[in-house]
Amino acid sequence: MTTPGKDIIAYCSSCKLDLAHIIVAKNEEKIVKVECNTCHKTHVFRPPKGDVVKKKKKKTTKAKGRARKSKKVVKSNAEEWSEQMALKTDAKVAPYVMANSFQAGDIISHPKFGNGIVIKVVGTQKFEAMFEDSIKLMAQGRS
């Protein structure tokens, strides 16, 4: 029977070890407070860690109905550019000049980036063009 003043092995939250303690307070059949024989600190009773059987955590499942992302085959910019350029073999190549205006599908020739295809027009003074190595936001309609 455990009564106040008796020795007991408990987990010391200060020492972080299972050590000998003295029971200080008890509530009915439960030990409430203990004093560590090593550091002499009084704290709430915690059973020894070596004797505790850890509860198994429940495995959580993902919410039902959540669609999985499909694995799409992503083409590199160079592959996409090559395919688009192959489709436009008969198109006229216009030199890129900021004063000119372009439409989606036009082929342009840039002095630094090379040949490109206008993907989409963004507003009145910008457009996106796909070049072999990247997609660029270009200016247009400026004098």
LOVOMI-649287 format. One record per residue (C-alpha): z, y, x. Coordinates in steps of 0.1 Angstrom, whole numbers, plus 5000, padded with zeros to 4 digits. Layout:
BEGIN
ZYX...
//
This chain:
BEGIN
500050005000499150345013501650625011501950965026503050945063501350615069498550565095494950505084491550505100489350785086486350995096487351315113484951595104486051795135485951515161482951355144484451005149486350735131489950795143493550725134494950975108498151025090498051045052499151385041498451395003497651134977496451174941497350864921495650584940493250804960493950954994493251324992494151475026494751345061495751475095493851365126496151225153493651345180492851705170495751755146493551915119494151855083491151785062489851595031489951225035486651065044486350685048485250565082481550585088481450235103482650095069480450295046477550105031474650345028473050364994469350294993467250594983464950544954461350574963459750864946456250834933453651094930453051244896450751034875447551194865447151384898443651324909443051214945440751424966437551244973436451225008433251415010430951385039430851725054427751835072427952055103426552405100423752305124422752005103422752225071420752495088418152245101417652105066417352445050414852565077412752245073412452335036411252685044408452605068405952825049408253115044407653445062410253535088411453905084413054085114416654185107416954555103420054705086417754945066415954655050417154475018417154095016417453834988418953484987416553235004414853495027414453385063415453655089415153685126418153835144417953945181421353785189421853505164418253385161416653275129418753255097418653205060420153445035422653245015423853494990423853874985427354024983427254364966424354604974424954655011425954305024424753945024425753615040423353455063423453095078422453075114422352765135425952805149427752995121427653185088427653565092428353855069425454105075424854465065421754565045420154875028421655125052419555395069
//
